[in-house]
């Protein structure tokens, strides 16, 4: 019985990975497709019993799915969530788009695009750990959409910048749910993780990666230049209806990712966490289609060595940029700019594999050669 259920979950995983690229209707309705897959996966997982673990449907999971998109932090007792941020910032941009347009034009007149693009990628990547990856992604989309660039250039720069935001968000617990979970899991012995724990351990990898992505953005712009004769920027004004619909899609997307993460828990706990750390590094590329916070919650534990924790986190942060479902910034950016799954994957997969290979060399090759 368990073997059949496991095969069913694996089939759902393959469907999530493949069908958005092969079926246009699914790609156009990605949120609904992932939501349905999440419901099916969570239902199947309930037939597998894991010692000490809740699987399948429960009131707690339903409650979390309904509330987590609306509550990632609290300010003065008021819950702040991804959906509220997307909705409020979207409305502000709609109401004050002329001022935003004027500000962006001033920036373009003061800086050339070849300077401005790398700066956007680097600054937003580093700020993501403070203002959150969600807000950084919203700012990114408005800036890139307004710039006088060809569509192909906008797509490449958006994908590169989302990698930067997703990776940069790993520096503090404020960046994204993954980092919040990791710091919480490691707050006791032996690490006593606090606010600067991730910065202390990962900054030496993350900051150079963000700068490298800024350099790649420079070359992407050189390869696909904009219209240098017309540097007038325009910010399209969205209707309130458009803003509300986008916030609703983000809400559904986050619920879908949570259901998928919980539904695939038997696969993660039964197989993924048993893999050696060097192999787990590559297996964590499943973060490209799964909620990386769920993977982090399953993998990260105080019993792991610092090297194991570092390699697992870097793999999750990097691979999250490879496909649209891999990270909330990707979802926001793709939804606002109209980037398709194929367009994203064509750029995100090679870039993600390249970064994964670089960091694999930094993390594992010296130890293998006896140099560390």
C-alpha positions in Angstrom: 0.0 0.0 0.0 2.7 2.5 1.0 4.6 1.7 -2.2 1.6 2.5 -4.3 1.0 5.8 -2.4 4.7 6.7 -2.8 4.5 6.1 -6.5 1.4 8.3 -6.6 3.2 11.1 -4.8 6.1 10.8 -7.2 3.8 11.0 -10.2 2.3 14.2 -8.8 5.7 15.6 -8.3 6.6 14.8 -12.0 3.3 16.4 -13.1 4.1 19.6 -11.2 7.6 19.6 -12.7 6.7 18.8 -16.3 3.1 19.8 -17.2 3.4 23.6 -16.8 6.0 23.5 -19.7 4.0 21.2 -22.0 0.3 22.2 -21.6 -0.6 25.8 -22.3 -3.9 25.7 -20.4 -2.0 24.5 -17.3 0.6 27.3 -17.7 -2.2 29.9 -18.0 -3.9 28.6 -14.9 -0.8 27.6 -12.9 -2.1 28.6 -9.5 -5.2 26.4 -9.9 -3.2 23.5 -11.2 -0.7 23.6 -8.3 -3.6 24.0 -5.8 -5.3 20.9 -7.2 -2.0 18.9 -7.2 -1.4 20.1 -3.6 -4.9 18.8 -2.5 -4.3 15.5 -4.2 -0.8 15.1 -2.7 -2.0 15.9 0.8 -4.9 13.5 0.5 -2.6 10.6 -0.7 0.0 11.4 2.1 -2.7 10.7 4.7 -2.5 7.0 3.8 1.2 6.8 4.9 1.9 6.7 8.6 5.2 8.3 9.7 6.4 7.8 13.4 5.9 11.0 15.3 4.7 13.0 12.2 1.2 14.2 11.2 0.5 13.3 7.6 -2.6 14.1 5.4 -5.3 16.5 6.2 -5.8 18.1 9.6 -7.4 21.1 11.1 -4.0 22.6 11.8 -2.9 22.3 8.1 -6.1 23.9 6.8 -5.8 26.7 9.3 -2.2 27.3 8.4 -3.0 27.3 4.7 -5.8 29.8 5.2 -3.8 32.1 7.5 -0.1 31.9 6.6 -0.4 34.0 3.4 -1.9 36.7 5.7 0.4 36.4 8.6 4.2 36.2 8.3 4.9 38.8 10.9 3.1 41.1 13.4 3.6 44.9 13.9 1.8 46.3 16.9 -0.4 43.3 17.1 -1.5 43.7 13.5 -0.8 40.7 11.3 1.3 41.4 8.2 1.3 38.8 5.4 2.4 38.4 1.8 -1.0 39.1 0.4 -1.5 42.3 2.3 1.9 43.5 1.1 1.2 42.7 -2.5 -2.3 44.3 -2.2 -1.3 47.5 -0.4 1.9 48.2 -2.4 0.0 47.4 -5.6 -2.7 50.0 -4.7 -0.1 52.6 -3.7 1.7 52.2 -7.0 -1.7 52.4 -8.9 -2.6 55.6 -7.0 0.8 57.3 -7.2 2.2 55.8 -10.4 3.0 59.3 -11.8 5.3 60.1 -8.9 7.0 56.7 -9.2 7.4 57.2 -13.0 9.0 60.6 -12.3 11.4 59.1 -9.7 12.5 56.3 -12.1 13.1 58.8 -14.9 15.3 60.9 -12.6 17.3 57.8 -11.8 17.7 56.9 -15.5 18.8 60.4 -16.4 21.4 60.4 -13.5 22.7 56.9 -14.2 23.2 55.0 -17.4 21.2 51.7 -17.8 24.5 49.8 -17.7 25.1 51.2 -14.2 21.5 51.1 -13.0 20.7 47.5 -13.8 23.6 45.9 -11.8 22.8 48.3 -9.0 19.2 47.3 -8.9 20.1 43.6 -8.8 22.8 44.0 -6.1 20.9 46.6 -3.9 17.6 44.7 -3.9 19.4 41.4 -3.3 21.1 42.8 -0.2 18.0 44.7 1.0 15.8 41.6 0.7 17.0 40.3 4.0 15.8 43.5 5.7 12.7 44.6 3.8 11.7 41.0 2.9 12.0 39.2 -0.4 8.4 40.0 -1.2 8.7 43.7 -1.0 12.0 43.6 -2.9 10.4 41.7 -5.7 7.5 44.2 -6.0 10.0 47.0 -6.2 12.0 45.1 -8.8 9.0 44.5 -11.0 8.0 48.1 -11.1 11.5 49.3 -11.9 12.1 46.7 -14.6 8.7 47.2 -16.2 9.2 50.9 -16.4 12.7 50.8 -18.0 13.1 51.3 -21.8 14.2 47.7 -22.4 13.3 45.0 -24.9 11.1 42.2 -23.7 13.9 39.6 -23.8 16.2 41.9 -21.7 13.4 42.5 -19.2 12.9 38.8 -18.8 16.6 38.0 -18.3 17.2 40.8 -15.9 14.0 39.9 -13.9 15.1 36.2 -13.6 18.7 37.2 -12.5 17.3 39.8 -10.0 15.0 37.2 -8.5 17.9 34.9 -8.0 19.7 37.8 -6.2 16.6 38.5 -4.0 16.0 34.9 -3.2 19.7 34.3 -2.2 20.1 37.7 -0.5 17.1 37.0 1.6 19.0 34.3 3.4 21.1 36.7 5.5 18.5 37.3 8.2 15.3 35.8 9.7 13.4 38.7 8.1 14.1 37.7 4.6 11.7 34.8 4.0 9.9 32.0 5.9 12.8 29.6 5.3 15.2 31.8 7.2 12.7 32.3 10.0 12.3 28.5 10.4 16.0 27.8 10.3 16.9 30.3 13.1 14.0 29.0 15.2 15.2 25.4 14.7 18.8 26.3 15.7 18.0 28.6 18.5 18.9 26.1 21.2 22.1 24.0 21.8 24.6 23.9 20.3 24.2 26.9 17.9 22.1 29.3 19.9 21.1 31.0 16.7 20.1 34.6 16.9 19.3 37.4 14.5 22.9 37.5 13.0 23.5 33.8 12.9 22.8 33.4 9.2 24.7 36.5 8.3 27.7 35.3 10.2 27.7 31.9 8.6 26.4 32.6 5.1 27.5 36.2 4.2 30.8 35.0 2.9 28.9 33.0 0.2 25.8 35.1 -0.3 27.3 38.6 -0.7 29.7 37.6 -3.5 26.9 35.6 -5.2 24.7 38.7 -5.2 27.5 40.8 -6.6 28.2 38.1 -9.3 24.5 38.3 -10.3 24.8 42.0 -10.6 27.7 41.5 -13.0 25.6 39.0 -15.0 22.9 41.6 -15.2 25.4 44.0 -16.8 26.3 41.4 -19.4 22.6 40.5 -20.0 21.9 44.2 -20.7 24.9 44.4 -23.1 23.7 41.3 -24.9 20.1 42.7 -25.3 20.5 46.5 -25.2 17.5 48.8 -24.7 16.5 51.7 -26.8 19.3 54.2 -26.0 17.5 56.9 -28.2 14.5 56.8 -26.0 15.2 56.6 -22.3 11.7 57.8 -21.3 10.3 55.5 -18.6 6.6 54.8 -18.2 4.8 53.1 -15.3 1.6 51.5 -16.5 -1.3 52.1 -14.1 -3.1 49.0 -13.0 -6.8 49.1 -12.1 -7.8 48.2 -8.6 -9.4 45.0 -10.0 -6.0 44.0 -11.5 -4.3 44.5 -8.1 -6.9 42.6 -6.2 -6.8 39.7 -8.7 -3.0 39.5 -8.4 -3.2 39.4 -4.6 -5.8 36.6 -4.9 -3.5 34.6 -7.2 -0.6 35.0 -4.7 -2.9 33.8 -1.9 -3.8 30.7 -3.9 -0.2 30.1 -4.9 1.0 30.1 -1.3 -1.8 27.8 -0.2 -0.8 25.4 -3.1 2.8 25.4 -2.1 2.0 24.7 1.5 -0.3 21.8 0.5 2.4 20.4 -1.8 5.1 20.7 0.9 2.9 18.9 3.4 1.7 16.4 0.9 5.3 15.4 -0.1 6.4 15.1 3.5 6.5 11.3 3.3 8.9 11.5 0.3 11.0 14.2 2.1 11.2 12.4 5.5 11.3 8.9 4.0 14.0 9.4 1.4 15.4 12.9 1.0 16.8 13.5 4.5 18.6 10.1 4.4 20.8 11.1 1.5 24.5 12.0 2.2 25.1 15.8 2.5 27.0 16.1 -0.9 24.1 14.3 -2.7 21.5 16.2 -0.7 23.0 19.4 -2.0 21.9 18.4 -5.5 18.6 16.8 -4.5 17.6 20.1 -2.9 17.1 21.3 -6.4 13.5 20.1 -5.8 13.2 23.5 -4.1 12.6 24.8 -7.6 9.1 23.4 -7.4 8.5 22.9 -3.7 8.2 25.3 -0.7 11.8 25.6 0.5 10.6 26.4 4.0 9.0 22.9 4.2 12.3 21.3 3.0 14.3 23.4 5.5 11.9 22.4 8.4 12.5 18.7 7.5 16.2 18.9 6.9 17.7 21.4 9.3 18.3 20.1 12.8 20.7 21.0 15.6 22.4 17.6 15.2 23.8 18.6 11.8 27.3 20.0 11.5 27.7 23.6 10.4 29.0 22.4 7.0 25.8 20.3 6.5 23.6 23.2 7.5 25.5 25.6 5.2 25.4 23.4 2.2 21.7 22.5 2.6 20.7 26.2 3.0 22.7 27.4 0.0 21.3 24.7 -2.2 17.7 25.6 -1.2 18.3 29.4 -1.7 19.9 29.0 -5.1 17.6 26.4 -6.6 14.6 28.4 -5.6 15.2 30.7 -8.5 15.3 28.1 -11.2 11.5 27.8 -11.8 8.5 30.1 -11.1 7.1 28.0 -8.1 10.5 27.9 -6.4 10.2 31.3 -4.6 7.7 33.9 -3.8 9.6 36.7 -5.6 9.5 34.5 -8.8 5.7 34.2 -8.4 5.2 37.9 -7.9 7.6 38.9 -10.8 6.3 36.4 -13.3 2.7 37.2 -12.5 3.2 41.0 -13.0 5.4 40.8 -16.0 3.7 37.9 -17.8 6.8 35.7 -17.9 5.8 32.1 -18.9 7.1 29.0 -17.2 9.1 28.1 -20.4 10.7 31.6 -20.6 11.7 31.5 -16.9 13.1 27.9 -17.1 15.1 28.7 -20.2 17.1 31.2 -18.2 16.6 30.1 -14.7 17.7 26.4 -15.0 21.1 27.1 -16.7 21.8 30.0 -14.2 20.8 27.9 -11.2 22.9 24.9 -12.3 25.9 27.2 -12.8 25.6 28.7 -9.4 25.0 25.3 -7.8 28.2 24.0 -9.5 30.2 26.9 -8.3 29.1 26.5 -4.7 29.4 22.8 -4.8 33.1 23.3 -5.7 33.5 25.8 -2.8 31.8 23.6 -0.3 32.8 20.0 -1.1 35.8 19.9 -3.3 38.4 21.3 -0.8 37.3 18.7 1.8 37.4 15.9 -0.8 41.0 16.9 -1.7 41.9 17.2 2.0 42.4 20.9 1.8 39.8 21.8 4.4 
